[in-house]
Each structure stands twice: as C-alpha cells, then as structure tokens.
Amino acid sequence: MPKRKIKEGNLRLAGIFIAVVLGLVFLSFVIKFIFVIRESRFDGAHKFNVLLTGKNEQDIVSFSPSTHSISELKLDTTYQDPAKSLEVPVDGEITVRGNLNVNNLSMLLFRSELPLGQTVQKLTFLDLLRLALFTRTVTPDSLYQREYSDNLSDSQKNTLISLTFTDPAIYDENLSIQVVNATDINGLGARFAAFVSNIGGNPILITNSDRPENMSKIIYTGKMSYTVQRLSSYFNLPVEKTDSRGIADVIIVIGKDFDNSL
C-alpha cells in the first residue's frame, strides 16, 4: 500500500509538472502572439508597400485594399535604397536569393512566412499571411504592372510614381500641407514635399525657417487625421496639436535632429 501511494503521488506530481510546463508554453505563445499583433503594420484597409529584391532585380509592390488592387513598379536599376531614391514609402522588405516570381505573388508571400533562403524585414508572419490572402482575392484586371526606367522623362516618372503610390485615404482627406526646412540642408524641404506629393498629399508651401529648430515635428489643427498619422509614421516624427490656424492644415517642421533620410 505505501509503495502504491508513493507511486500515485509521483504520478500526480508529474502530471502537475507537465500541466504547469504546458501552461507556461501556452502563455508564452499567447504573449508572443499579442506582440506580433501589435507589431503588425498591414491593417487590411490602407495602402501598404513592400520592396521585393531578387537577383539583380527590384520591384515595389503596392497593396491597396480600398480599391482592391495591387500595383507593381518594376525598377530597371537596383537601388541601394529605393525608398530614398524615388522618395516613396516602403513599409516592409523581402529579399530572395534567386529570381523574383511576382506572377505568383501570393506564393512568394506564403513562403516568406518561413523564410527559407529569404530575408524579411519590418514584416511579421501575420502581415505576410494577410497580404498573401489579400493577393488571392484580387482579380487579374486589378493587377497593374509598370516599369520605372531612368530613361523616362521626369513627367513620366512622376506619373508612374503617383499611379503606384497614391494613398486614396490621404488623397481624399486633401489636407493642405506646409513644409518648413529649419535646417541648413539645402533642398530638404523640397524632398519632403516630393514625398508627400507622391503619396497623394497636397503640399502647398515650402519655406525655409529664419532660425534653426532643434526638434522636428508635425503640427496640425482640428482632429487627428489619417494623413498626420501616416506622415508621423513614415518620418518617425512626434505630432503636436495647435489651436491657431495657419496657412496650411498640417505643418511639417524639419529640425536639426532629422537624419536626412526619408
């Protein structure tokens, strides 16, 4: 009897130990999943751009849930930093070892969830899954392929970029935007304005501040808008609300703390 009781007690302790371990594993999985959800960036409602890099080739694919379409901009030159060179936003990056197979985009995204021979940056597995599922729902007549070449005129380049990267939500809000260059870097304000214009924003004024500002920020009036949220996210700038109405609805102040990268 005593031996049986000892054996039953050991089994009970082993069962409790296994239950505790499984509970901790489940809890860690839940916590990790919560963090993944927080870090996920594709919300399934707004514009999202992914840079695809393969062997001597680059594409930027723009997913537009509001218009239920996908635009692919094929680059004839391999840029070290396409986002900075073209003044366009890139939300995530996927690099593959071989050639890109954009014709089977959903499969490329699915495979990127388990990146065998692929490098994924700024994208969670939830982002990749949602993008892949969204891709499967887009009809062939809503897939747009465009080629960007240095041989094109500036007007043609601007048209391609506008068609590919205009965010319908920003375009519809149509907020007037002023860019203030409060640094000693010439042309930085124009670059900001070009970026804003490329995503469908409405930059109405570019000015140079008479005195340098240490801190960059985005100033807005009225309610917080999607435009302000996206600009703050793209440029990693703090936002500040003001009650005084100026020339523009939104003012982007570029201070000396900005690192000259878009």
Residue pairs with C-beta under 8 A, 6 or more apart in sequence:
36 124
36 125
36 126
37 126
39 124
40 124
40 126
40 127
40 130
41 48
41 91
41 92
41 122
41 123
41 124
41 127
42 48
42 63
42 91
42 127
42 130
42 131
44 65
44 130
44 134
45 65
45 66
46 65
46 66
46 167
46 169
46 226
46 230
47 62
47 63
47 64
47 65
47 66
47 165
47 167
47 168
47 169
47 199
48 62
48 63
48 65
48 91
48 92
48 131
49 60
49 61
49 62
49 63
49 88
49 89
49 90
49 91
49 92
49 165
50 60
50 61
50 63
50 90
50 91
50 92
50 93
50 94
50 123
50 131
51 58
51 59
51 60
51 82
51 83
51 90
51 92
51 93
51 94
52 58
52 59
52 60
52 61
52 93
52 94
52 95
52 96
52 100
52 102
52 108
53 78
53 93
53 94
53 95
53 96
53 100
54 95
54 96
54 97
54 98
54 99
54 100
55 96
55 97
55 98
55 99
56 78
57 74
57 75
57 78
57 99
57 100
58 74
58 75
58 77
58 78
58 79
58 82
59 72
59 73
59 74
59 75
59 100
59 102
60 72
60 73
60 75
60 82
60 86
60 88
60 90
60 164
61 70
61 71
61 72
61 73
61 102
61 105
62 70
62 71
62 72
62 73
62 164
62 165
63 70
63 131
63 134
63 135
64 70
64 71
64 168
65 134
66 168
66 169
67 142
67 168
68 137
68 138
68 142
69 138
69 142
69 143
69 144
70 105
70 135
70 138
70 142
70 143
70 144
71 144
71 145
71 146
71 163
71 164
71 165
72 102
72 143
72 144
72 145
72 146
73 146
73 147
73 148
73 160
73 161
73 164
74 145
74 146
74 147
74 148
75 82
75 148
76 147
76 148
76 149
76 150
77 149
77 150
79 85
79 86
82 88
82 90
83 89
83 90
83 262
84 261
84 262
86 148
86 161
86 198
87 161
87 191
87 194
87 195
87 198
87 262
88 161
88 164
88 165
88 195
88 198
88 199
89 165
89 195
89 199
89 234
91 122
91 123
92 120
92 121
92 122
92 123
92 127
93 119
93 120
93 121
93 122
93 123
94 108
94 109
94 112
94 118
94 119
94 120
94 121
94 123
95 118
95 119
95 120
95 121
96 108
96 117
96 118
97 117
97 118
98 117
100 108
101 107
101 108
102 108
105 135
106 132
106 133
106 135
106 136
107 132
109 128
109 129
109 131
109 132
109 135
110 128
110 129
110 132
111 118
112 118
112 120
112 123
112 128
113 125
113 128
113 129
113 132
120 128
144 163
144 164
146 160
146 163
146 164
148 157
148 160
148 161
152 160
161 198
162 197
162 198
162 200
165 198
165 199
165 200
166 198
166 199
166 200
167 199
167 200
167 230
168 200
169 226
169 227
170 199
170 200
170 201
170 226
170 227
170 230
171 200
171 201
173 225
173 226
173 227
174 202
175 201
175 202
175 225
175 227
175 228
175 248
175 249
175 250
176 202
176 204
176 247
176 248
176 249
176 250
177 193
177 196
177 201
177 202
177 203
177 204
177 227
177 248
177 249
177 250
177 251
177 252
178 203
178 204
178 205
178 206
178 207
178 246
178 247
178 248
178 250
178 251
178 252
179 189
179 192
179 193
179 196
179 203
179 205
179 206
179 207
179 251
179 252
179 254
180 189
180 207
180 208
180 209
180 213
180 251
180 252
180 253
180 254
181 188
181 189
181 192
181 206
181 207
181 208
181 209
181 254
182 208
182 209
182 211
182 212
182 213
182 253
182 254
182 255
182 256
183 212
183 213
183 254
183 255
183 256
183 258
184 212
185 260
188 254
188 258
188 260
189 206
189 207
189 208
189 254
190 206
191 262
192 203
192 206
192 235
192 252
192 254
192 262
193 203
193 206
195 234
195 262
196 202
196 203
196 231
196 252
197 203
199 230
199 234
201 227
201 231
204 247
204 248
205 247
205 248
209 253
212 255
212 256
213 253
213 254
213 255
213 256
214 255
214 256
214 257
215 238
215 253
215 255
215 257
216 235
216 237
216 238
216 252
216 253
216 254
216 255
216 257
216 258
217 237
217 238
217 239
217 240
217 253
217 255
218 228
218 231
218 232
218 235
218 237
218 238
218 239
218 240
218 250
218 251
218 252
218 253
219 239
219 240
219 241
219 242
219 250
219 251
219 253
220 228
220 239
220 240
220 241
220 242
220 249
220 250
220 251
221 241
221 242
221 243
221 244
221 245
221 246
221 249
222 249
224 239
224 241
225 250
227 250
228 239
228 250
231 237
231 250
231 252
232 238
232 239
234 262
235 252
235 258
235 262
237 252
